[in-house]
């Protein structure tokens, strides 16, 4: 099935749910949906497909009760959002969907587990996988996307490729041995290393690389040594500034520290792996308050980690002491994709241009 056909099928089945509610109301029936009971007692082995499937037990969620009515309201909002996303040929992550609901009033999700389960409901009802709704998983492999031409020596020979024109939507996967890479030429102005796969895809989809001449590098959480080595080489050999964009929590600050200053377990290779000139973009504790970002309370582990960072020589600057002390005072943390609460384009049209301009990068 082609991409266009799958999009049409997904849209038709999503709209079919709402059409079913309309028909129910027209016939004087309180709107409802039926779903398999999600318990281990309702799991059966299917000999033909050789997989475990739901059995015949079902539960009904009807607008006759307040709780179920709110659930159907949330489902209606999600259907509307996904239909628009398919129409516009856009995509989003499960995490972004959760934050987008911030503006849905009574249809707002209380936690991401709730929105994840609702997406599973839609998969079951429509018999269509969530990927067909243009929903992406949060994480992906460490990769590069941007105006950079490389030459890679592999076991199958030498190949050249442009990291925008010759790669798919996942970008160019960073090999374990980056010394097999040669950077041939580029049109880049800087490198932005991004913690999460969702934000990496957001910048790519919004054309941030083209508009600002940025090489996007997905860190995939705590970056592997090969990823840090690539960043160091892009900075050293091409003279490109490197900035790091992570979540706003103590563990993400350590991701930045491992890029800029090296990690304890690989300290003997810091000269090869660390990029001391790398700058931290955010999410900063000040951003949480300045942009009123959706946030979570710091845990005791978070608080202890922040206090430890105050004595960590890698954070021994006025900037970091100010930011960390502010976060301890606020007792809040936030994620990169919390910017989606202001719209899918806010991070690329407002936040990053402003922040990078302040830093003198663009």
Secondary structure by P-SEA (a helix, b strand, c coil): ccaaaaaaaaaaaaaaaaaaaaaaaaacccccccccccccccccccccccbbbbcccccccccccaaaaaaaaaaaaaaaaaaaaaaacccccaaaaaaaaccccccccccaaaaaaaaaaaaaaacccccccccccccccccccccccccccccccbbbbbcccccccccccccccccccccccccccbbbbbccaaaaaaaaaaccccccccbbbbccccccaaaaaaaaaaaaccbbbbbbbbcccaaaaaaaaaacccccccccccccccccccccccccaaaaaaaccccccccaaaaaaaaaaaaccccccaaaaaaaaaaaaacccccccccccccccccccccaaaaaaaaccc
